[in-house]
Amino acid sequence: MVPTALLGWLLSPIPLAGEAVWWLFEQALSVFNLLLTLAVQHWPLWEPDRPLAYPLALALLLLSLCWGYLPCRRVYG
C-alpha cells in the first residue's frame, strides 16, 4: 500500500491518473481493514503466561537478530 500512496502523491498533479491511484489505495485500505476486523473477531487476543513472557521475548529478539544478520552476511560476505 505504501508504493501506491507514493505513486498517488507523485501523480497528484495529473487529474485522472492521481485520482485513479488514490482510488486504488482506498480500495486496498478497505480490504486491509476488513481482513483485520475478521482476524480480531475470529482470533482472540492472546497474552502469554507471566513466566513465559521473558523467554518468548528473548526468543523473538534472537529471531530478529538472525533475520537481520543472515541477509547482511550474504550481501557483505
Backbone as a ProteinNet text record, in pm:
[ID]
protein_1_A
[PRIMARY]
MVPTALLGWLLSPIPLAGEAVWWLFEQALSVFNLLLTLAVQHWPLWEPDRPLAYPLALALLLLSLCWGYLPCRRVYG
[TERTIARY]
81.1	0	86.3	202.7	289.8	331.9	373	407.2	289	169.1	50.9	29	48.1	32.5	139.5	262.5	368.6	341.9	292.7	258.2	141.8	48	-62.5	-14.3	81.4	137.2	215.8	286.5	365.6	275.7	165.7	76.5	-37.6	-38	-148.4	-164.2	-57.6	-81.2	-157.2	-151	-223.3	-363.7	-467.6	-601.3	-653.5	-664.6	-726.9	-632.5	-505.5	-410.4	-397.1	-385.9	-375.1	-499.1	-615.7	-740.5	-755.5	-711.7	-721.9	-632.1	-511.8	-420.9	-473.7	-526.9	-582.2	-705.9	-785.4	-899.5	-850.7	-745.6	-687.9	-634.8	-571	-522.2	-638.8	-746.5	-863.9	-925.3	-929.3	-982.8	-893.3	-762.8	-669.8	-681.9	-700.3	-715.9	-844.1	-951.6	-1076.7	-1065.9	-995.6	-974.4	-888.8	-783.4	-697	-774.8	-860.2	-942.4	-1038.4	-1098.9	-1189.3	-1115.6	-996.4	-919.7	-876.4	-838.5	-803.5	-924.5	-1039.7	-1161.2	-1196.5	-1186.4	-1213.2	-1113.4	-987.7	-885.9	-913.2	-954.4	-982.9	-1106.6	-1203.6	-1324.9	-1301.4	-1219.8	-1204.1	-1089.7	-987.8	-875.3	-864.3	-897.3	-894.2	-750.8	-741.6	-612.9	-548.4	-422.7	-352.9	-242	-234.5	-128.4	-61.5	70.1	137	131.6	146.8	155.3	277	270.6	378.4	515.2	526.2	659.3	714.2	628.2	673.4	705.4	676.4	692.5	837.8	929.5	1069.8	1134	1109.5	1165.7	1114.5	986.1	933.4	993.8	1012.3	1074.4	1217.7	1291.1	1428.2	1431.9	1339	1333.9	1303.3	1210.6	1179.4	1296.4	1368.4	1486.2	1592.6	1618.2	1716.5	1672.6	1544.3	1492.2	1511.1	1484	1500.6	1647.4	1736	1878.3	1925.3	1879.1	1915.3	1857.9	1736.9	1672	1749.4	1799.5	1877.4	2020.6	2075.8	2216.4	2239.8	2153.4	2176.2	2172.9	2075.9	2082.6	2205.3	2248.1	2367.7	2491.3	2493.9	2609	2617.5	2502.8	2502.8	2551.1	2511.8	2546.6	2693	2736.2	2869	2974.8	2936.4	3032.7	3062.3
-118.8	0	126.4	120.8	238.6	281.1	186.6	231.7	295.2	245.9	304.5	447.2	471.1	606.4	699.5	650.7	733.7	765.6	667.9	691.2	790.2	783	878.7	1020.8	1038.5	1172.1	1219.8	1127.1	1163.5	1205.9	1135.1	1162.7	1258.1	1316.9	1404.7	1527.6	1582.3	1694.3	1655.2	1528.5	1482.2	1441.3	1509.9	1492.4	1348.8	1279.6	1147.5	1039.7	1049.8	947.5	948	1065.3	1075.1	1023.7	1057.1	1010	859.5	802.9	657.4	583.8	636	571.8	584.3	700	715.8	628.5	608.3	517.8	375.3	334.2	201.5	187.3	291	290.1	276.7	347.2	340.3	200.2	137	0.7	-97.2	-83.9	-171	-148.8	-25.1	5.7	-54.7	-52.2	-110.3	-262.5	-327.2	-472.2	-505.3	-426.9	-447.8	-430.8	-329.6	-306.7	-423.1	-474.3	-588.3	-711.5	-737.8	-854.1	-840.8	-720.9	-700.8	-720	-672.8	-689.9	-837.4	-911.8	-1055.5	-1127.3	-1088.6	-1152	-1126.6	-1006.8	-975.3	-1049.7	-1067.7	-1138	-1286.8	-1347.3	-1492.5	-1541	-1458.7	-1498.3	-1399.9	-1442.8	-1350.4	-1309.7	-1200.7	-1150.7	-1251.9	-1283.9	-1383.4	-1314.9	-1347.7	-1296.1	-1415.2	-1425.9	-1541.7	-1534.6	-1651.8	-1654.5	-1574.5	-1521.6	-1436.9	-1506.5	-1633.9	-1696.9	-1716.3	-1712.7	-1731.5	-1600.7	-1487.9	-1359.8	-1332.7	-1346.3	-1316.4	-1419	-1549.4	-1642.3	-1619	-1585.4	-1556	-1427.7	-1328.8	-1204.5	-1229.4	-1311.4	-1343.9	-1422.6	-1516.1	-1592.9	-1502.3	-1408.7	-1315.9	-1222.3	-1182.6	-1099.4	-1174.5	-1298.6	-1378.6	-1402.6	-1426.6	-1445.8	-1320.1	-1204.5	-1080.1	-1052.2	-1085.5	-1066.8	-1158.9	-1282.9	-1375.9	-1330.4	-1279.8	-1235.2	-1118.5	-1029	-917.2	-955.2	-1051.6	-1086.9	-1169.6	-1265.8	-1355.7	-1283.7	-1194.5	-1125	-1035.3	-973.4	-889.4	-973.9	-1092.7	-1180	-1222.9	-1248	-1286.3	-1170.7	-1049.5	-933.1	-894.4	-889	-838.3	-947.7	-1072.9	-1182.6	-1225.9
0	0	0	59.2	62.3	-78.3	-164.8	-300.9	-374	-348.1	-412	-363.8	-234.4	-182.3	-237.8	-246.1	-302.9	-449.5	-522.3	-662	-672.8	-579.9	-578.4	-555.6	-465.5	-443.4	-564.5	-626.8	-743.4	-859.9	-877.2	-990.1	-955.5	-838.5	-799.1	-889.9	-948.8	-1041.3	-1168.1	-1206.4	-1325.5	-1279.7	-1324.8	-1266.8	-1262.3	-1370.8	-1368.8	-1316.5	-1345.5	-1301.6	-1149.8	-1090.7	-945.9	-875.3	-927.5	-866.4	-878.1	-989.5	-1007.4	-908.6	-887.9	-793.5	-651.5	-615.8	-480.9	-461.5	-567.9	-558.7	-532.4	-603	-581.4	-438.8	-387.1	-249.3	-151.5	-175.6	-88.2	-88.7	-204.8	-212.4	-136.3	-150.9	-78.5	71.5	112.1	254	310.2	234.7	283.3	294.1	200.4	209.6	331.2	353.4	469	599.3	605.1	723.6	746.5	640.4	651.6	703.7	650.3	695.6	841.4	882.8	1023.6	1114.6	1072.4	1151.5	1165.5	1055.7	1062.6	1152.6	1146	1230.2	1377.4	1412	1552.3	1600.9	1514.3	1554.7	1574.4	1489	1492.1	1580	1599.1	1683.3	1797.7	1917.2	2031.3	2066.2	2136.8	2181.7	2274.6	2249.5	2328.8	2406.7	2533.5	2618.5	2686	2676.4	2737.2	2889.5	2950.3	3096.1	3140.2	3261.7	3309.9	3309.2	3349.6	3345.4	3203.8	3103.3	2965.9	2893.6	2955.1	2886.5	2849.3	2943.1	2914.1	2821.2	2838	2739	2597.4	2582	2449.2	2392.3	2476.9	2431.3	2386.7	2462	2424.4	2292.4	2275.7	2151.5	2032.2	2048.4	1939.7	1910.6	2014	1994.4	1914.4	1951.3	1877.9	1733.5	1714.4	1579.1	1494.9	1552.6	1477.3	1447.2	1540.2	1513.1	1400.9	1401.9	1294.3	1161.4	1163.4	1041.7	979.1	1062.5	1011.2	979.1	1051	1034	907	880.4	767.7	631.7	603.3	474.5	462.7	573.3	567.5	540.5	594.1	574.5	428	365	224	135	173.5	90.5	110.2	235.5	265	280.9	267	269.6	403.2
[MASK]
+++++++++++++++++++++++++++++++++++++++++++++++++++++++++++++++++++++++++++++

